[in-house]
Amino acid sequence: MDVRARVGQNVQKVRRDKGLSQEELAHRANIHQTYLSGVEGGKRNPSVLVLARIANALEIDIIDLFRTHGKGPSL
């Protein structure tokens, strides 16, 4: 799986598990909702700084965004 798709799926899973809308997460991470949608869809190639803001907004470690499902700690 492409790393962008994996990161996007992980962002989306954690966001949904926490009961957040894309709009709310985008606001917390200080990014535009359409950009977040592109990240979740695996279409955007976010910088490390943007990924750090998303991870902080989700209250997770940035490394969790890169994990493959079934390996390492669960999200």
N, C-alpha and C positions, 0 to 999 in steps of 0.2 A: 504494500500500500504506500502511496505517495505520502511523504511526511506532512505536506500541507493538509491532505485529507484526514490523516490521523489526528493532527492538532485540532482541526475543525470539529471532528467528531467528539474529541475529548472536551473541548470548550462547550459544545452543545449539550453533551451529557451532564456535565457538572452544573451548567446553568439550569437545565431542566430539573435536575435533582434538588437544586436549591430553590426551586420555584420562582426563578427570575425570568422576566421577559427579555427579549433582545434589547428592547429600548432601555430597560432598567440597568442591565449589565453595561451597555454602551455608555450610559450616563455615568455609572460608577467608575468605568475605565477611562472616561474622558475621550471617547472615540465616537464617530458617527455610527448610527445604527446600520446604515447600508454597508459600511466597511465591515462591521462585525458580522453581518450576514455573509459577506464574501469570505471572511475568515472561516466561519462555520461551514460554508459550502466548499472549502478547499480551493477557492478561486483566487484568494489574496495570499500574498507572501509577506506577512507582517514582520516588522523588525523585532529584534530581541526586546527593545524597549517597550514596544506595544504589547508583546506577549507578557512582559513583566507587569504591565498595568492591568491586563486582563486577569492574570493569575492573582494579583493583589486584590482585585475587585471580587474575585471568586473565593478569596481567602484560602488559596492552595499554593503549594510550591510550584514554581514554573516548570520543574522537571516533570510534574504530573501531566502536563500538556503533551508531552512527547511519548508517554508510555503506550505500549501496545497492550490491548485488552488481554487479560489473562496472565500478564507478567508483572511482577512487582506489586506494590501495594495497590489496593483498589482505590478508585477515585471516590 
